[in-house]
Amino acid sequence: MQILSHLVVSAVVATTVASFALPPNRTRTAQVIKREDGSSAGVRMPVYRRDHPKAPRGFGADHVVSIEWLNYESNKLRTKHSGKQGKKSLSSRQKRQAAALAGYGMDSFYFATVKIGTPAQDFNLVLDTGSADMWVVATDCSSSNCPSGVRKFDSSKSSTFKSSSQSFHVSYGSGAITDGRVVADTVSLANFTIDSLSFAEALDMQKNTITSPVSGIMGLGFESLASSGATPFWETLMIQNKVQERVFSFQLAYNTDKVRSSSEINEGGIFTLGVLDQSQYSGDINWVTVPRRYGNTGIGYWAIPMDAMKVNGNTVNLPSNYMDAVIDTGTTLIGGPYEVVRNLYAQIPGARQASSNMNGYYIFPCNTDFKLTLTFGGKDYVIDNDNLNLGRMSTGSSMCVGAVFVQATGNGMPSWIIGDSFLKTVFSVYRYSPQSIGFASLKNGKAQTLPLDLANTASVKATSSASGSFTGAPGIGGGTGSSATSESSSVRTITRGSAATGLAGGSGLPSPSVVSVPSNMTVPARSGALRGSALSPAAFAAAIFAMILAAF
């Protein structure tokens, strides 16, 4: 019996150590300091959607798609991954918790307003589940490659700004941040505020890397993907237990049927942080576990296995090594491996590979009703022709371009990148613990929206131009888009925070402190087994010892 007890204890300790696994010693941390609205629930915010100015797509078979845009978008995604709205039916309370998602043009990507510094400066940043770094164009970015129309962060006007000597470089398909530095400041999104959050200032870039109204990116991926090595905004909130529920979610609006200008901004949906709002979806959520096989900690990408794929009801062979898919809000189309994409289009009579100047794309007869079914967690999700037909090859052509194209990801990465062509059709939710992605039906079959901040969007429209251009910054531009999942490595000299907090900041940046938390904020008690639950090494040892004694 005593031997059996030892075996039981050993099993319990092994399991517990795995779930309590403490991160490396860290001395730089970022912590939540304030919830501005004082509520205990999460916050929804509007996300603005912007389209590539040169992307006359989204009108289906009656319009012509730009070859230049297609090539630009596929190039972005390959580099990145190589290493109709419903009623505004939310209650007034819910609106206070929400921040409107806003869209520019024809469903190319989505962005939201993020506040940086003290006093706060507002910026439109792409919210990107395919990357983990946050960066913003700085006023010091003064070369001809830094567009004058982009709103830039002025660190000299912030009393809470902190700099460091850590450099930051990142490359995308058609652009790059060639010079940057990791800094820290107060950052707010959806009424959550974090002091000394590390992010990067872009000091120089390749030409056309970015254009207004977007000033940068906020990555919503896991820390292990961050080139800066810093804990992302959302993950800091989860680790510090400053949310009602460890989740965030998206509703992405479909507007391509009504947009008539590539420079217009529309209500683009809702981003919700820290609570699962049942008024935003119908039925049950289908949760799919994120496998622990990516990133240096096992969890890196918001990636899940795909069970099956069908085209117009016909099954597409999906090899076991080609099943994992990144669910990426910063990507517009759907990219996958050559063998499967070829077999996919083989199910459509008359479909063929496009000409060499449209590398990776396929065309099919415009009179075909193209429907793609993806199966996740045993449930089928149908993407209709409106989201799969990018438009005619040329004026008068009978052939249209498909939204699924060939792209090869790097070694050790998921094979598929599933972007907004799919995500516009579902309510998607991303859960921190246990790590999983959930899908549910949109309420009344359409994404809800919130009114936009017209004062803010007015200035955005003034600086937008239909003749402008985007390049491959993550989540900037349309098409296959990019999220920034696989940026080139930056210089990572990271000093970690304490093991108890599990957070990381940039090199040489001071440890932040909690300034205030609304007195009426109530957060559910959670198990110390979760990362970031402030379980000290001593407390951890005591817990293990107590379990051993209990076993005897």
C-alpha positions as CSV (number, residue, x, y, z in Angstrom):
1,M,0.0,0.0,0.0
2,Q,2.8,2.4,0.8
3,I,4.4,1.6,-2.6
4,L,1.1,2.3,-4.2
5,S,0.9,5.6,-2.4
6,H,4.4,6.5,-3.7
7,L,3.2,5.7,-7.2
8,V,0.1,7.8,-6.8
9,V,2.1,10.7,-5.5
10,S,4.6,10.5,-8.3
11,A,1.8,10.6,-10.9
12,V,0.1,13.5,-9.2
13,V,3.4,15.4,-8.9
14,A,4.3,14.8,-12.5
15,T,0.9,16.0,-13.7
16,T,1.0,19.0,-11.3
17,V,4.5,20.0,-12.3
18,A,3.4,19.9,-16.0
19,S,0.4,22.2,-15.3
20,F,2.4,24.4,-12.9
21,A,5.4,24.6,-15.1
22,L,7.1,27.9,-14.1
23,P,8.6,30.1,-16.8
24,P,12.2,31.3,-16.6
25,N,13.3,33.8,-14.1
26,R,12.0,37.2,-15.1
27,T,12.6,40.7,-13.8
28,R,10.7,42.9,-16.3
29,T,6.9,42.7,-16.2
30,A,3.8,44.4,-17.6
31,Q,0.7,44.6,-15.5
32,V,-2.9,45.8,-15.8
33,I,-3.4,49.1,-14.0
34,K,-6.9,50.2,-14.8
35,R,-10.3,49.3,-16.3
36,E,-11.7,52.6,-17.4
37,D,-15.4,51.8,-17.3
38,G,-15.3,50.0,-13.9
39,S,-17.3,47.1,-15.0
40,S,-16.5,43.5,-14.1
41,A,-17.2,42.1,-17.5
42,G,-15.1,42.3,-20.7
43,V,-15.3,45.0,-23.2
44,R,-16.4,45.0,-26.8
45,M,-14.9,47.5,-29.2
46,P,-15.5,48.5,-32.8
47,V,-13.0,47.2,-35.3
48,Y,-12.6,49.1,-38.5
49,R,-12.1,47.3,-41.7
50,R,-9.7,48.6,-44.3
51,D,-9.3,47.4,-47.9
52,H,-6.2,47.6,-50.1
53,P,-6.7,50.8,-52.1
54,K,-5.7,49.0,-55.3
55,A,-8.0,46.0,-54.7
56,P,-11.1,46.3,-56.8
57,R,-12.4,43.0,-55.5
58,G,-15.4,41.9,-53.4
59,F,-18.1,42.5,-56.0
60,G,-18.1,38.8,-57.2
61,A,-18.4,37.8,-60.8
62,D,-19.6,41.2,-62.0
63,H,-16.3,42.9,-61.3
64,V,-12.6,42.5,-62.3
65,V,-10.0,41.5,-59.8
66,S,-6.6,43.2,-59.8
67,I,-3.7,40.9,-60.7
68,E,-1.3,43.4,-59.0
69,W,-3.3,43.1,-55.8
70,L,-3.5,39.3,-56.0
71,N,0.3,39.0,-56.3
72,Y,0.9,41.5,-53.6
73,E,-1.3,39.6,-51.2
74,S,0.1,36.1,-51.9
75,N,3.6,37.4,-51.6
76,K,2.8,38.9,-48.2
77,L,1.4,35.7,-46.8
78,R,4.1,33.5,-48.1
79,T,6.8,35.6,-46.4
80,K,4.8,36.0,-43.3
81,H,4.2,32.3,-42.8
82,S,7.5,31.0,-44.0
83,G,9.7,31.0,-40.7
84,K,-24.4,42.1,-44.4
85,Q,-24.5,43.4,-40.7
86,G,-27.2,42.6,-38.1
87,K,-29.1,45.1,-36.0
88,K,-27.2,47.2,-33.5
89,S,-29.1,45.3,-30.8
90,L,-26.6,45.5,-27.9
91,S,-27.9,47.0,-24.7
92,S,-26.5,50.4,-23.4
93,R,-24.5,48.5,-20.9
94,Q,-23.1,46.2,-23.5
95,K,-22.2,49.2,-25.7
96,R,-20.2,50.6,-22.8
97,Q,-18.2,47.4,-22.8
98,A,-17.8,47.3,-26.5
99,A,-15.4,49.0,-29.0
100,A,-16.7,49.1,-32.6
101,L,-14.6,46.9,-35.2
102,A,-14.3,49.4,-38.3
103,G,-13.7,48.6,-41.9
104,Y,-12.2,50.3,-44.9
105,G,-13.2,49.2,-48.4
106,M,-14.1,45.7,-49.3
107,D,-13.5,43.3,-46.4
108,S,-9.7,43.2,-46.7
109,F,-8.9,43.5,-43.0
110,Y,-10.1,44.9,-39.7
111,F,-8.6,47.4,-37.3
112,A,-9.5,49.1,-34.0
113,T,-8.5,52.2,-32.1
114,V,-5.7,51.7,-29.5
115,K,-4.5,54.4,-27.1
116,I,-0.8,54.9,-26.4
117,G,0.9,57.2,-23.9
118,T,0.0,59.8,-21.3
119,P,-2.0,61.8,-22.4
120,A,-3.3,59.1,-24.8
121,Q,-2.6,59.3,-28.5
122,D,-5.1,57.4,-30.7
123,F,-4.0,55.0,-33.4
124,N,-5.7,52.6,-35.8
125,L,-4.0,49.2,-35.3
126,V,-4.7,45.9,-37.1
127,L,-5.9,43.3,-34.6
128,D,-4.1,40.2,-35.7
129,T,-4.4,36.7,-34.2
130,G,-1.6,35.5,-36.4
131,S,1.1,37.6,-34.8
132,A,2.2,38.5,-31.3
133,D,4.2,41.8,-31.7
134,M,2.7,45.2,-31.3
135,W,4.3,48.1,-33.3
136,V,3.4,51.6,-34.3
137,V,5.0,54.1,-36.6
138,A,7.0,56.7,-34.7
139,T,7.5,60.4,-35.4
140,D,11.2,59.6,-35.8
141,C,10.2,57.7,-38.9
142,S,10.9,60.6,-41.2
143,S,12.4,59.0,-44.3
144,S,10.6,59.1,-47.6
145,N,9.6,55.5,-46.9
146,C,7.4,56.6,-44.0
147,P,4.2,58.0,-45.5
148,S,3.3,61.5,-44.3
149,G,-0.4,60.7,-44.1
150,V,0.1,58.0,-41.4
151,R,-0.6,59.0,-37.8
152,K,2.6,58.6,-35.8
153,F,3.4,58.1,-32.2
154,D,5.2,61.0,-30.6
155,S,7.0,59.7,-27.5
156,S,8.1,63.1,-26.4
157,K,4.5,64.0,-25.6
158,S,4.1,61.0,-23.3
159,S,5.0,61.3,-19.6
160,T,5.0,57.6,-19.2
161,F,7.2,56.6,-22.1
162,K,10.2,54.4,-21.5
163,S,12.9,53.6,-24.1
164,S,15.4,50.8,-24.3
165,S,18.5,49.9,-26.4
166,Q,16.8,46.8,-27.9
167,S,16.4,47.0,-31.6
168,F,13.5,45.6,-33.6
169,H,13.4,44.4,-37.2
170,V,10.7,42.5,-39.0
171,S,10.2,41.5,-42.7
172,Y,6.9,40.8,-44.5
173,G,6.3,39.8,-48.1
174,S,6.3,43.3,-49.7
175,G,7.6,45.4,-46.9
176,A,9.7,45.5,-43.7
177,I,10.5,47.5,-40.6
178,T,14.2,48.0,-41.3
179,D,14.9,50.0,-38.1
180,G,13.0,50.0,-34.9
181,R,13.4,49.9,-31.1
182,V,11.5,48.2,-28.3
183,V,9.9,50.7,-25.9
184,A,7.3,50.7,-23.2
185,D,4.3,53.0,-22.4
186,T,0.8,52.9,-21.1
187,V,-1.5,51.2,-23.7
188,S,-5.3,51.0,-23.7
189,L,-7.7,48.8,-25.7
190,A,-11.3,48.1,-25.0
191,N,-11.2,50.0,-21.7
192,F,-8.3,48.0,-20.4
193,T,-5.1,49.9,-19.6
194,I,-1.7,48.4,-19.1
195,D,1.3,50.3,-17.8
196,S,4.8,49.8,-19.2
197,L,3.6,47.5,-22.0
198,S,6.5,46.7,-24.3
199,F,6.0,47.3,-28.0
200,A,8.1,48.5,-30.9
201,E,8.4,51.9,-32.5
202,A,9.0,51.8,-36.3
203,L,11.8,54.2,-37.1
204,D,12.3,53.3,-40.8
205,M,10.7,50.9,-43.2
206,Q,10.7,49.8,-46.8
207,K,8.6,51.9,-49.1
208,N,4.9,51.2,-49.1
209,T,5.1,49.0,-46.0
210,I,2.1,50.9,-44.5
211,T,-0.3,53.7,-45.3
212,S,-3.1,55.5,-43.6
213,P,-5.4,55.1,-41.8
214,V,-3.4,52.2,-40.2
215,S,-0.4,53.1,-38.0
216,G,0.6,49.6,-37.0
217,I,-0.3,46.2,-35.6
218,M,-1.4,44.7,-32.3
219,G,-0.7,41.0,-32.3
220,L,-3.1,38.8,-30.5
221,G,-1.0,35.6,-30.7
222,F,1.0,34.0,-27.9
223,E,4.2,35.5,-26.4
224,S,6.3,32.7,-27.9
225,L,5.7,34.1,-31.3
226,A,6.8,37.7,-30.4
227,S,10.0,38.9,-32.1
228,S,10.3,41.4,-29.3
229,G,10.0,38.7,-26.6
230,A,7.4,40.8,-24.8
231,T,4.1,39.5,-23.4
232,P,1.3,40.7,-25.7
233,F,-1.5,43.0,-24.4
234,W,-4.2,40.4,-24.3
235,E,-2.0,37.8,-22.7
236,T,-1.0,40.2,-19.9
237,L,-4.6,40.6,-19.0
238,M,-5.2,36.9,-18.9
239,I,-2.1,36.1,-16.9
240,Q,-2.8,38.8,-14.4
241,N,-6.4,37.6,-14.0
242,K,-7.9,41.0,-14.8
243,V,-10.8,39.8,-16.9
244,Q,-14.1,38.1,-16.1
245,E,-13.3,35.3,-18.5
246,R,-10.0,34.4,-20.2
247,V,-11.3,34.9,-23.8
248,F,-11.6,37.4,-26.6
249,S,-13.9,37.2,-29.6
250,F,-14.6,38.6,-33.1
251,Q,-17.6,39.3,-35.3
252,L,-16.4,40.4,-38.7
253,A,-18.9,42.1,-40.9
254,Y,-19.6,41.4,-44.5
255,N,-19.8,44.6,-46.5
256,T,-18.6,43.8,-50.0
257,D,-22.2,43.8,-51.5
258,K,-22.7,47.5,-50.6
259,V,-19.2,49.1,-50.9
260,R,-18.7,51.3,-53.9
261,S,-15.4,52.9,-53.1
262,S,-12.1,51.5,-52.1
263,S,-11.6,54.5,-49.7
264,E,-14.8,54.2,-47.7
265,I,-14.9,53.1,-44.1
266,N,-17.7,51.0,-42.7
267,E,-18.8,49.4,-39.5
268,G,-16.8,46.2,-39.4
269,G,-18.0,44.2,-36.5
270,I,-17.2,43.8,-32.8
271,F,-14.1,42.8,-30.9
272,T,-14.8,41.7,-27.3
273,L,-12.2,41.2,-24.7
274,G,-12.5,39.4,-21.4
275,V,-16.0,38.0,-21.5
276,L,-18.1,35.5,-23.6
277,D,-21.2,37.5,-24.6
278,Q,-24.1,35.2,-25.3
279,S,-26.0,38.0,-27.1
280,Q,-23.4,37.9,-29.9
281,Y,-24.0,34.4,-31.1
282,S,-26.7,31.6,-31.4
283,G,-26.6,28.0,-30.2
284,D,-23.6,26.3,-28.7
285,I,-19.9,27.1,-29.1
286,N,-18.0,24.3,-30.8
287,W,-14.6,24.3,-28.9
288,V,-11.5,22.9,-30.6
289,T,-8.4,22.4,-28.6
290,V,-5.2,24.2,-29.8
291,P,-2.5,21.4,-30.0
292,R,0.7,21.9,-28.1
293,R,3.1,21.5,-31.0
294,Y,4.0,25.0,-32.2
295,G,6.1,27.8,-30.7
296,N,9.0,27.4,-28.3
297,T,6.6,26.6,-25.4
298,G,4.3,24.3,-27.4
299,I,1.6,27.0,-27.7
300,G,2.4,29.6,-30.3
301,Y,-0.2,29.9,-33.0
302,W,-3.9,30.0,-32.7
303,A,-4.0,26.8,-34.8
304,I,-6.4,23.9,-34.7
305,P,-6.7,20.7,-36.7
306,M,-9.1,20.6,-39.7
307,D,-11.0,17.3,-39.8
308,A,-12.2,17.5,-43.4
309,M,-12.7,19.6,-46.5
310,K,-15.4,19.5,-49.2
311,V,-16.0,21.5,-52.4
312,N,-19.7,21.6,-53.5
313,G,-20.2,18.4,-51.4
314,N,-17.3,16.5,-52.8
315,T,-14.6,15.4,-50.4
316,V,-11.1,16.7,-50.9
317,N,-8.3,14.4,-49.8
318,L,-6.6,16.0,-46.7
319,P,-3.3,14.2,-45.8
320,S,-2.7,13.9,-42.0
321,N,0.4,16.2,-42.3
322,Y,-1.7,18.9,-43.9
323,M,-4.5,19.3,-41.4
324,D,-3.5,22.0,-38.9
325,A,-4.7,25.6,-39.7
326,V,-3.9,29.0,-38.2
327,I,-7.1,30.9,-37.6
328,D,-5.9,34.4,-38.6
329,T,-7.9,37.6,-38.4
330,G,-5.1,39.4,-40.1
331,T,-5.4,37.3,-43.3
332,T,-8.1,38.0,-45.8
333,L,-8.2,34.9,-47.9
334,I,-7.3,31.2,-47.4
335,G,-3.9,29.8,-48.1
336,G,-2.9,26.1,-48.2
337,P,-0.5,23.5,-49.6
338,Y,-0.2,22.9,-53.4
339,E,-1.3,19.3,-53.4
340,V,-4.6,20.0,-51.5
341,V,-5.4,23.3,-53.3
342,R,-4.9,21.5,-56.6
343,N,-7.3,18.7,-55.6
344,L,-9.7,21.2,-54.2
345,Y,-10.1,23.0,-57.6
346,A,-10.2,19.6,-59.4
347,Q,-13.7,19.3,-57.9
348,I,-14.9,22.3,-59.9
349,P,-15.4,21.6,-63.7
350,G,-13.4,24.0,-65.8
351,A,-11.2,25.2,-63.0
352,R,-7.5,25.6,-63.7
353,Q,-4.4,27.2,-62.4
354,A,-4.1,30.9,-63.4
355,S,-1.3,32.2,-65.6
356,S,2.2,32.6,-64.3
357,N,1.7,36.3,-63.5
358,M,-0.9,35.2,-60.8
359,N,1.3,32.7,-59.1
360,G,-0.6,30.3,-56.7
361,Y,-4.1,31.4,-57.7
362,Y,-6.8,29.3,-59.5
363,I,-9.6,30.4,-61.8
364,F,-13.0,28.8,-62.4
365,P,-16.1,29.5,-64.5
366,C,-17.9,32.5,-63.1
367,N,-21.3,30.8,-63.5
368,T,-20.2,28.1,-60.9
369,D,-21.6,28.3,-57.4
370,F,-18.4,27.7,-55.4
371,K,-19.0,26.4,-51.9
372,L,-16.3,25.2,-49.5
373,T,-17.0,23.2,-46.4
374,L,-14.4,23.1,-43.6
375,T,-14.8,20.7,-40.7
376,F,-13.5,21.7,-37.3
377,G,-14.3,19.7,-34.1
378,G,-16.6,17.4,-36.0
379,K,-18.8,20.3,-37.2
380,D,-19.2,21.5,-40.8
381,Y,-18.8,25.2,-41.7
382,V,-19.8,26.3,-45.2
383,I,-18.2,29.3,-46.9
384,D,-20.4,30.5,-49.8
385,N,-19.6,31.8,-53.2
386,D,-19.8,35.5,-52.1
387,N,-16.7,34.9,-49.9
388,L,-14.9,32.7,-52.4
389,N,-15.3,34.5,-55.7
390,L,-12.8,37.4,-56.0
391,G,-14.1,38.6,-59.4
392,R,-13.4,38.2,-63.1
393,M,-10.0,37.7,-64.6
394,S,-10.6,40.6,-66.9
395,T,-13.5,42.6,-68.4
396,G,-15.8,40.3,-70.2
397,S,-13.9,37.2,-69.0
398,S,-16.0,34.1,-68.1
399,M,-13.4,33.0,-65.6
400,C,-13.2,34.2,-62.0
401,V,-10.4,34.1,-59.4
402,G,-10.9,31.9,-56.3
403,A,-10.1,33.0,-52.7
404,V,-8.2,29.8,-51.9
405,F,-4.7,29.9,-53.2
406,V,-1.4,28.0,-52.9
407,Q,1.0,29.1,-50.2
408,A,3.7,27.1,-48.5
409,T,4.4,27.7,-44.8
410,G,7.7,27.1,-43.2
411,N,8.9,23.9,-41.5
412,G,7.3,23.3,-38.1
413,M,4.3,25.5,-39.0
414,P,0.6,24.7,-39.6
415,S,-0.1,24.0,-43.3
416,W,-3.2,26.2,-43.7
417,I,-3.9,29.9,-43.0
418,I,-7.6,30.4,-42.6
419,G,-8.5,34.1,-42.9
420,D,-11.5,36.4,-43.1
421,S,-13.2,34.6,-46.0
422,F,-14.1,32.0,-43.4
423,L,-14.2,34.2,-40.2
424,K,-16.9,36.5,-41.6
425,T,-19.2,33.5,-41.6
426,V,-18.9,32.7,-37.9
427,F,-18.6,34.0,-34.4
428,S,-15.0,33.1,-33.3
429,V,-13.7,33.1,-29.8
430,Y,-10.2,32.5,-28.5
431,R,-9.8,30.9,-25.1
432,Y,-6.6,31.2,-23.0
433,S,-7.2,28.3,-20.7
434,P,-7.7,25.6,-21.7
435,Q,-6.2,26.9,-25.0
436,S,-8.8,26.5,-27.6
437,I,-10.8,28.2,-30.4
438,G,-14.5,28.2,-30.5
439,F,-17.0,28.8,-33.4
440,A,-20.7,29.5,-33.2
441,S,-23.4,30.8,-35.5
442,L,-23.8,34.6,-35.8
443,K,-26.9,36.0,-34.3
444,N,-29.6,36.1,-37.0
445,G,-26.9,35.0,-39.4
446,K,-25.2,38.4,-39.6
447,A,-22.4,40.1,-37.7
448,Q,-23.5,42.8,-35.2
449,T,-21.9,46.2,-35.5
450,L,-21.5,49.3,-33.3
451,P,-21.5,53.0,-34.4
452,L,-18.1,54.3,-35.4
453,D,-16.3,57.2,-33.9
454,L,-17.1,59.6,-36.7
455,A,-14.6,62.2,-35.4
456,N,-11.9,59.7,-35.7
457,T,-12.9,58.2,-39.0
458,A,-13.4,61.7,-40.6
459,S,-9.6,62.3,-40.2
460,V,-9.0,58.8,-41.5
461,K,-11.0,59.4,-44.7
462,A,-9.2,62.6,-45.3
463,T,-5.9,60.9,-45.5
464,S,-7.1,57.9,-47.4
465,S,-6.6,57.6,-51.1
466,A,-7.9,55.1,-53.7
467,S,-4.6,55.4,-55.5
468,G,-2.5,54.7,-52.5
469,S,-0.8,51.4,-51.9
470,F,-0.1,48.9,-49.2
471,T,2.6,46.3,-49.0
472,G,3.2,43.4,-46.8
473,A,2.9,44.6,-43.3
474,P,0.9,42.1,-41.2
475,G,-2.8,42.5,-41.6
476,I,-2.4,45.6,-43.7
477,G,-3.9,45.2,-47.2
478,G,-6.4,42.9,-48.6
479,G,-6.4,39.5,-50.1
480,T,-4.6,36.7,-48.6
481,G,-3.5,39.3,-46.2
482,S,-1.0,38.8,-43.6
483,S,-1.1,38.7,-40.0
484,A,2.6,38.7,-39.1
485,T,2.8,35.2,-37.8
486,S,6.3,34.5,-39.1
487,E,8.3,37.6,-39.0
488,S,12.0,37.5,-39.5
489,S,13.8,37.4,-36.1
490,S,14.6,40.6,-34.4
491,V,17.4,41.2,-32.0
492,R,16.0,39.6,-28.8
493,T,17.8,40.7,-25.7
494,I,15.0,40.2,-23.3
495,T,15.1,40.4,-19.6
496,R,12.3,38.4,-18.2
497,G,9.9,39.2,-15.3
498,S,9.5,37.2,-12.2
499,A,8.4,33.6,-12.3
500,A,5.4,34.5,-10.2
501,T,4.0,37.0,-12.7
502,G,5.1,35.1,-15.9
503,L,5.3,38.3,-17.9
504,A,8.1,39.8,-20.0
505,G,9.1,43.3,-21.1
506,G,11.8,44.7,-23.3
507,S,15.4,44.9,-22.3
508,G,16.3,47.6,-19.8
509,L,12.7,48.6,-19.2
510,P,11.6,49.1,-15.6
511,S,9.2,46.9,-13.9
512,P,5.7,48.3,-14.0
513,S,3.4,48.6,-11.0
514,V,-0.4,48.4,-10.5
515,V,-1.7,52.0,-10.2
516,S,-5.4,51.3,-9.8
517,V,-8.1,48.8,-10.4
518,P,-11.8,49.8,-10.3
519,S,-13.2,48.9,-6.9
520,N,-16.3,47.3,-8.4
521,M,-14.4,45.0,-10.6
522,T,-15.0,41.4,-9.6
523,V,-12.9,38.6,-11.0
524,P,-13.7,35.0,-10.5
525,A,-11.2,33.0,-8.4
526,R,-9.1,30.7,-10.5
527,S,-6.8,27.8,-10.0
528,G,-3.2,28.5,-9.3
529,A,-2.4,26.0,-11.9
530,L,-2.9,28.6,-14.5
531,R,0.1,30.6,-15.7
532,G,0.3,34.0,-14.3
533,S,-1.8,33.3,-11.2
534,A,0.9,34.8,-9.0
535,L,1.9,31.5,-7.4
536,S,5.3,32.0,-6.0
537,P,8.0,29.2,-6.0
538,A,7.5,28.9,-2.2
539,A,3.8,28.5,-2.6
540,F,4.3,26.0,-5.4
541,A,6.6,23.9,-3.2
542,A,4.2,24.1,-0.3
543,A,1.3,22.9,-2.5
544,I,3.4,19.9,-3.7
545,F,4.4,19.0,-0.2
546,A,0.8,19.2,1.0
547,M,-0.3,16.8,-1.8
548,I,2.5,14.4,-0.8
549,L,1.4,14.4,2.8
550,A,-2.2,13.9,1.8
551,A,-1.3,10.9,-0.3
552,F,0.3,9.3,2.8
